[in-house]
Amino acid sequence: MTDFRAEIRNGLSRLLSGAAGSDEIIAKESVWDIAWPVNRLTGRDAIIEGFVAPLSAALDGAHRRDAIFIGGDNVRATGGQWCASVTHYVGNFTGPLFDLAPSGKMAWLRAGEFYRIEGGQIIEAKIIFDLPDLMHQAGRMPLPSLGTEITFPAPATQDGLLPGTGDGAASLAVVEAMLGDLHVYDPETFGSDGQTGGGGRWAQDMLWYGPAGVGSNFQWSGFVKDHRQPFLEAFPDRKGGNHYCRFGDANYAAVSGWPSMTMTHQGEYLGVPATGKALTLRVMDFYRIADTRITENWVTLDYGDLFAQMGVDLIERSNRMADDSASRA
């Protein structure tokens, strides 16, 4: 039986390399929602012109390097058959990308991706690429870092590409139970029932891989220190879980909301003082489950869009750092 996941994965790789026509993989009227500053692209031609071509032009030798590629049936009301991936677009960063100045060096632009599939073609996509991490690689990080900035690793089990062993429904059930408990938290400890301990959803040695600015961390204590506490202090009324897609595949599960979170900016966050503005956040989470616990979690957040809502243009800020460095040289 043909594996629809493999067909889409192979098609995406050929698309970026120019080895296949876009009509093989992208439906003519496909709609892609992409991270800031691209946002919505409607129709195959607009997708190629507004996303695929700029990537190929900016990253010399551009190609995909997938860490996770899974697929399944969406359990949310949106429905449909979906693929999701954690990938890196790899190449030499020799040309500007969405007005971000190039570094002239090798770059790994990480991204989280969700694709809705019909008839072997992509009819809808959501993509969050981590431009702040690309800025960090170029030595022009426009944000402070809370955790450790690393390139997203492949799963520790090295089985994230088209996995074949495991119960996807059970994996998703663990994640959904965790999400249900996560909404309520202690404002002093920032803990939530059902997360850790004997009946907890997270493994003791959990690894959480986050976007540039947040970084990655180890164990629940590291997650709270480097991400949860600073985030909740800045956005104490945050509400999440508004997902258009949730599915499980083998020992993996993936969820995403566009946006997933609504919140008010009530405290300083990554150097930006409270604005009092109502904000939204686009979110993608990819999970690996082992022994009924979440052991690894890859997270892409559209921080370019979040900070634009706060009135901060991260591309402009990073480019200004490049200009300042050049003027001092």
C-alpha positions in Angstrom: 0.0 0.0 0.0 1.3 3.5 -0.9 2.4 5.6 2.1 0.9 9.0 1.6 3.4 10.5 4.0 6.3 9.3 1.9 4.8 10.7 -1.3 4.4 14.1 0.2 7.8 14.1 1.8 9.5 13.2 -1.4 7.5 15.8 -3.3 8.5 18.5 -1.0 12.1 17.6 -1.3 11.9 17.6 -5.1 10.0 20.9 -5.1 12.7 22.8 -3.3 15.4 21.4 -5.6 13.5 22.3 -8.7 13.5 18.6 -9.8 9.7 18.4 -10.1 6.9 20.7 -11.2 4.9 22.4 -8.5 1.7 21.0 -10.0 2.8 17.5 -8.8 2.6 18.4 -5.1 0.7 21.7 -4.7 -3.0 21.9 -5.6 -3.8 24.9 -7.9 -6.0 26.7 -5.4 -3.9 25.7 -2.3 -3.8 28.2 0.6 -0.6 28.4 2.7 -0.4 30.4 5.9 3.3 31.1 6.6 5.1 32.8 9.4 5.6 36.6 9.5 6.5 38.5 7.4 5.1 36.2 4.6 1.6 35.4 6.1 -1.1 34.1 3.7 -0.4 33.0 0.1 -3.3 31.9 -2.1 -2.8 29.8 -5.2 0.1 27.7 -6.5 1.8 30.6 -8.3 1.7 32.9 -5.3 3.2 30.1 -3.1 6.1 29.5 -5.4 6.7 33.2 -5.9 6.3 34.2 -2.3 7.9 31.3 -0.4 9.7 28.6 -2.5 11.5 30.9 -4.8 12.8 33.3 -2.1 14.1 30.3 -0.1 15.9 29.0 -3.1 17.4 32.4 -3.9 18.5 33.2 -0.4 20.0 29.8 0.5 22.5 28.7 -2.2 22.1 24.9 -2.6 18.9 24.9 -0.5 17.5 21.5 0.5 15.4 20.0 3.2 16.8 18.1 6.1 13.8 16.5 8.0 14.1 15.4 11.6 10.4 14.4 11.9 7.9 13.6 9.2 4.6 12.0 10.3 1.0 11.9 9.1 -2.5 10.9 10.2 -6.2 11.8 10.4 -7.0 15.1 12.2 -9.3 14.6 15.2 -10.3 18.2 15.4 -13.4 19.5 13.7 -11.4 20.7 10.7 -10.8 17.1 9.8 -8.8 15.9 6.9 -5.6 13.9 6.4 -2.5 15.7 7.4 1.3 15.5 7.3 3.5 17.4 9.8 7.2 17.9 9.9 10.1 19.4 11.8 12.7 20.3 9.2 15.6 22.5 8.4 16.1 24.4 5.1 19.9 24.1 4.7 22.2 26.1 2.4 24.7 28.9 2.2 22.9 32.1 3.3 24.2 34.3 0.4 21.1 36.4 -0.5 18.5 38.3 1.6 15.6 36.3 2.9 12.4 38.3 3.4 14.6 41.4 3.7 16.8 39.8 6.3 20.5 40.5 5.4 22.5 37.4 4.6 25.5 36.1 6.6 27.4 34.5 3.7 27.7 31.4 5.8 26.0 28.0 6.0 22.5 28.3 7.6 19.9 25.9 9.0 16.5 27.5 8.9 14.3 25.4 11.1 10.6 25.1 10.5 7.5 23.4 11.7 5.0 22.4 9.0 1.5 21.1 8.7 0.1 20.0 5.3 -3.5 19.0 4.5 -3.6 16.4 1.8 -6.3 15.5 -0.8 -5.7 13.4 -3.8 -2.0 13.3 -3.2 -1.7 17.1 -3.3 -1.3 19.8 -0.6 -4.5 21.8 -0.4 -3.6 23.7 2.7 -0.4 24.4 4.7 0.7 26.1 7.8 4.5 26.8 8.2 6.4 28.5 11.0 10.0 29.1 10.2 12.3 30.4 13.0 13.8 33.7 11.5 15.2 34.8 14.9 17.2 31.6 15.0 18.6 32.4 11.6 19.5 35.8 13.0 21.2 34.1 15.9 23.3 32.0 13.4 24.3 35.1 11.6 25.6 36.7 14.9 22.7 39.3 14.9 20.3 37.9 17.5 17.8 40.6 18.2 16.5 39.0 21.4 18.0 37.9 24.7 18.2 34.1 25.2 16.5 32.4 28.2 17.6 28.8 27.6 20.3 27.1 25.4 20.2 28.0 21.7 20.8 24.8 19.7 19.9 23.3 16.3 16.9 21.1 16.7 18.1 17.5 17.0 16.4 14.5 15.5 14.5 12.3 18.0 16.8 10.3 20.4 15.3 7.1 19.0 16.2 8.2 15.4 12.8 7.0 14.2 10.9 10.2 13.4 10.8 9.8 9.6 7.7 7.9 8.5 7.6 5.9 11.8 6.0 2.5 11.6 5.9 1.2 15.2 3.6 2.5 17.9 0.0 3.5 18.7 -0.8 7.0 17.3 -4.1 7.2 19.1 -2.5 6.4 22.4 0.3 8.9 21.8 -2.2 11.6 21.1 -4.2 10.7 24.2 -1.2 11.4 26.4 -0.7 14.8 24.8 -4.4 15.7 25.0 -4.5 14.8 28.7 -1.4 17.0 29.3 -2.9 19.9 27.4 -6.1 19.6 29.5 -4.2 19.9 32.7 -1.9 22.6 31.5 -4.5 25.4 31.5 -4.6 25.8 35.3 -1.4 26.7 37.1 -0.1 27.8 40.5 0.9 31.5 40.1 3.7 31.0 42.7 5.3 27.7 41.5 4.0 27.8 37.9 3.2 24.1 38.3 0.1 22.3 37.0 -1.5 19.1 38.2 -0.9 16.1 36.1 2.4 17.2 34.6 5.1 15.5 36.7 5.4 13.0 39.4 3.9 9.5 39.6 1.0 10.1 37.4 2.5 12.9 35.4 2.5 13.2 31.6 6.1 14.3 31.2 9.1 12.0 31.6 11.6 12.9 34.4 14.3 13.5 31.8 12.1 15.4 29.3 13.8 17.5 26.7 12.0 20.6 25.4 13.3 22.3 22.2 12.1 25.8 21.8 12.4 28.8 19.4 15.2 31.3 19.4 14.9 33.6 22.4 13.4 30.8 24.6 16.0 28.2 23.6 16.0 24.6 24.8 15.9 23.1 28.2 16.1 19.9 30.2 13.6 18.4 32.7 10.5 20.1 34.0 12.5 22.5 36.3 14.4 23.8 33.3 11.2 24.2 31.2 9.6 26.2 34.0 12.8 28.4 34.6 13.6 29.1 30.9 10.1 29.3 29.4 7.0 28.8 31.5 7.7 31.2 34.3 8.9 34.2 32.1 6.0 33.5 29.7 3.3 33.4 32.3 4.7 36.5 34.1 4.4 38.4 30.9 1.1 36.9 29.7 -0.7 35.7 32.9 -4.1 35.5 31.2 -3.0 33.4 28.3 -5.4 30.8 26.9 -4.2 28.1 24.6 -5.3 25.0 22.8 -7.2 26.6 20.0 -6.0 23.9 17.6 -7.1 23.3 14.0 -5.2 20.1 13.9 -4.3 17.3 16.2 -3.2 13.8 15.2 -1.0 10.9 16.4 1.3 8.7 14.4 3.1 5.7 16.0 5.0 7.1 19.0 4.5 10.7 17.9 1.8 13.3 18.0 1.5 16.8 16.6 -0.8 19.8 17.3 -1.1 23.3 16.0 -3.2 26.4 16.3 -3.3 29.5 14.0 -3.4 31.2 16.4 -3.4 28.8 19.3 -3.1 31.4 22.1 -4.8 34.6 23.0 -3.3 36.8 25.8 -2.6 40.3 27.1 1.0 41.6 27.3 1.1 42.5 31.0 4.8 42.1 31.9 8.2 42.5 30.3 9.1 39.7 27.9 12.4 39.1 26.2 13.4 42.8 26.7 10.1 44.3 25.6 8.2 46.2 28.3 4.5 45.5 28.8 2.4 47.1 26.2 -1.0 46.2 27.5 -1.9 44.9 24.0 -4.1 41.9 23.2 -1.9 39.5 21.3 -2.2 36.1 19.6 0.4 33.4 19.1 0.8 30.8 16.3 2.0 27.5 17.7 3.2 24.1 16.6 4.1 21.3 18.9 5.6 17.9 18.0 5.9 15.2 20.7 7.6 11.9 21.1 6.0 9.5 23.6 7.7 6.6 25.5 6.2 4.5 28.2 3.0 6.7 28.2 5.1 9.9 28.9 6.2 12.8 26.8 10.0 12.5 26.5 10.8 15.1 23.8 8.9 18.2 22.6 9.8 20.3 19.6 8.1 23.7 19.5 8.0 26.3 16.8 6.4 29.7 17.7 5.9 32.5 15.3 7.8 35.1 17.3 8.3 37.4 14.4 4.5 37.8 14.3 4.2 38.0 18.1 6.8 40.8 18.4 5.4 42.7 15.4 2.1 42.9 17.4 4.2 44.4 20.2 5.5 47.0 17.8 9.0 45.4 17.3 10.2 44.5 13.8 12.8 41.8 14.5 14.2 41.9 10.9 14.8 45.6 11.1 16.4 45.2 14.5 18.7 42.4 13.3 19.7 44.3 10.2 20.5 47.4 12.2 22.8 45.3 14.3 24.6 44.3 11.0 24.8 47.9 10.0 26.3 48.9 13.4 28.8 46.2 13.2 29.9 47.2 9.7 30.2 50.9 10.7 32.6 49.9 13.6 34.7 47.7 11.3 
